[in-house]
């Protein structure tokens, strides 16, 4: 499937309303899940090559509004990888030690090493989203941080780490439905945070902040706006993009220093 339509073009002004949240690619859920399974079987094999090669790394950044589906992507897409070659990090409110350093200090320590796939479930972009919406930083600081993020991601790319950034794009109506599900089902109560309603009340402000954050899309670290109202289509598109990226990285199994044909195991 073609995924270029979801990629944010470098240097372009971003308007989230230009992307549909309920796009399904003309597929139904059953067919999409069959396709996703095929892709994930391939992802497992290509991850093994990346892990064996030990020369490159892949960083996957997940950003979304509350109930946008970040945990779902970790479970249903990232879950297809071998845990031995996987590192997942989630960034919450900074600790006093973290606040004593620059905002990227805690981020850099969690980036994947060679051979690994890293996943950021929320990321360094929180420092130009939440902080901006709630006036923890001014506009000039936010602008400077966006520039610093681009330099940081350029450094990762130059060091052999490919960066993929996914914004999971849901509608306000879909978010309401998912939040209500968390209230209606006792088994989901733990996932509900009353603070999510405060963020929901700032919907337009978060939209503006995300649109600015998405301007950091570059060839080395592209952003993709993923239609996420349909979870099954979200998983398909992300699986395809990750597979295309690893195949483009083209990791190779290392050469061995022996001839397998000459070895006999008694």
N, C-alpha and C positions, 0 to 999 in steps of 0.2 A: 504494500500500500504506500501511497505517496504522503509524506508528512511535511513537505516544505510549506504548506499553507499555514501551519501552526508555528512556524519559526519567525521570530521577531527579527526584522531586517536591521542590520547595523546602521546606525546613524539616522534612523527614522523616528519621527514622533509617534508615540504609541497611544492608541485609543482602544481601550478594552471593549468598547461597544462594537468594534469592528469584527470581533470573534464571537460566534454563537456558543453559548454554554451547553446547548443541547444537541450539538452536532452528533450524528451517529454514523456518518460515512455511508449512508444508504444500507447499512447492515442491520440484521436483527441480533438479539442477544445470543441466541444459540450458535449461530454461525461465527459471531465474533469470538466467543469463548473457545471454539474449536481452533480458530486461527491463532489466538493468543497462546494456547497450549503448544502449538507447533513452534511458535517463536521462542517460547521459554525453554523448550528442549534444546534449541540451538544456542540460547543464551548460556545454558549450563556448559555446553561444550566449548564455547568461545571463552568463557571465564576461565576454564581449565588452561587454555593456551596462554591467556594473560598471566595467570598465576605461575605457570611453568617458565615463561620467558623471563620474568623478573626484571623487566626493563621499562615498563610503562605502568601508568595507573589511570583509573577513571574515578572522577568525583561526580556524584549525582546530587543535585541540590533540589529539595522539595519545598516549595512555598505555597501557601494557600490561606484563604480566610478560614475562620473556625468552621469545623465540620466539612472542610473542603476535600478531604480524602487522603491526606498524607499518610496516615497509619494504614489505610487500605492499600495504598501503593506499596508500602513496605511489606505488607503481608502477602499480597497477591502477585506482585511483580518481583520485588527484591527477594522474596521468599524462594524464588526458583534458583538462586545462586547457592553455591557451596559455602557454608558459613566460615570455613577455613580461610577463604579469600575475601572476606567481607568485613567491613568496619562501619558501624552505624553510630552516629552521634546526634544528640538532640540538645539544642541550646535554649536554656531557659533564662530567667532573670540572673544577670551576672552576680557573682559572689564579690565580697569586698576585695579579695585578692585580684580578681579579674578586672574590677573597676580601677585598680591601681595601675593598670597597663593600658596601652592603646586598645581600641575596640576589636582589632583583628588578632590580638595576642592569643586569646583562647581558641580562636578558629584555626590558626595555622597548626597548632599542636595536634589537631584532630584530622588533618588531611591524610589521605591514604598513601602508604609507601609503595614502592615499586612492586608490581604484581597484584596489587590489591584494588578492590572496588570499595570506595567510600560513599556513604549516604548521609547527607545532612537533612534531618527531619526538623525543619526550620534551620536558619543559618545566619551568616553575617548580615543578611539583608534585614533582619529584625532591627538592626541599628539604624536603618533609614526608613523604617515603616512605623513601628510602634512609637519609637522615640520622636518621630516627626509629628505623627497624628496627635500625640499628647503633649506636644511642646516641650519635650525633654531636651531637644536640640533645636537651634534656629535654622532658618533656610540655608544660610551660608555654610553651616557645619554639615548639614545633610548633603549639600552639593559637593563639598570637599570629600565627604566619605564615599560618595558614589565614584569619584575620581580615584580615590585610594583603592576601592574595591576592584576597579578595572585593572589597576597596576598589580594588585595582589593576584588576580586571576591570570594576568599575563605572565607573572612569575611562575605560577603553577604550570602553565602550558609550556613555558620555556624549559621547565625542569622535567618534562615528560608526563605530566598529568593532564589528561583531557577532562574538560569540565562541561557537564550538561546541566542546564537549569530549567526546571519545570514549574510553571505557575499553573496550579489546578484551578480552572476557571468555572465557578459555579454561580448560578443566579441567586438573587436574594430570596426568591420563592423556594428554591431547592434547599438553601441553607435553613430556612424556617422549618421545612419538613423534617430535615435531619435533626435539628435541635429538638423539635417536638418529639421525635422518636426516642430521643435520649430521656425525655421526661416521662413518656408513656410506658417504656419498658424498664422494669426494675433492674434487669441485668445490665442496663446501659446508664444507670444513674451516675455511676462513678465517672463517666465520660463527660457529664454535663458540668460546666463551669459558669456560674452566674455572671462572671466577668465577660463571657462571650456576648452577652446581651448589650453590654456597654460598647464593645467593639462594633456590634451590629448597628448600634445607633449612630456610629460614625462611618457608615458605609461609603458615602461619597468622599470623605477625607482619605479613607484607606484606598479607594479607587485611584485618587490622584497620586498618592504615595507609590502605589504599585506601578502606575504608568511611568513615573520617573525612574523607578528601580529597573524596569524592563529596558530602559535605554542603555543599560550596560551590556546588552547583547553584542557579542563580537564573534568573529570567525573562530577564535580560540575557545570562547566560553559563551555559546549561544543560549538565548532564552527561547523556550517554547511555551505558548499559551495553549494549554490542553483543555478541550471541552470536557467538563467533569460532572455534568448533571447525570450522565449515564456511566455508572462505575465500570461496567464491562467494556465500554468503548474507551474510556480513559486508560484502562489497563492495556488494551490492544495497542493504542497509539504509542504509549510510553515504551512498551516492550519492543515495538518496531524501531523506534528511534535509538534505543540503547543498543539493539542488535546491529543496526546500520553503523553506529559509531564504533563499536568494538571491531566489526569487520573492516572498517576503514583504518583503524589502528593496526590491523593485521598482525597481531602477535604471533610469534613463531615458537614452536617447541625447540628447546636448546639442543645443539648437537652433542652427542655423547662421545666419550673418548675410548670407546671399545666397539668391537664388531659383534653385534648380537648373534650373527650366524656362527661365530666361532666359540660361543659359550655353550657348554653342556651342563645341565643341572641333573645330578644323579639322584 
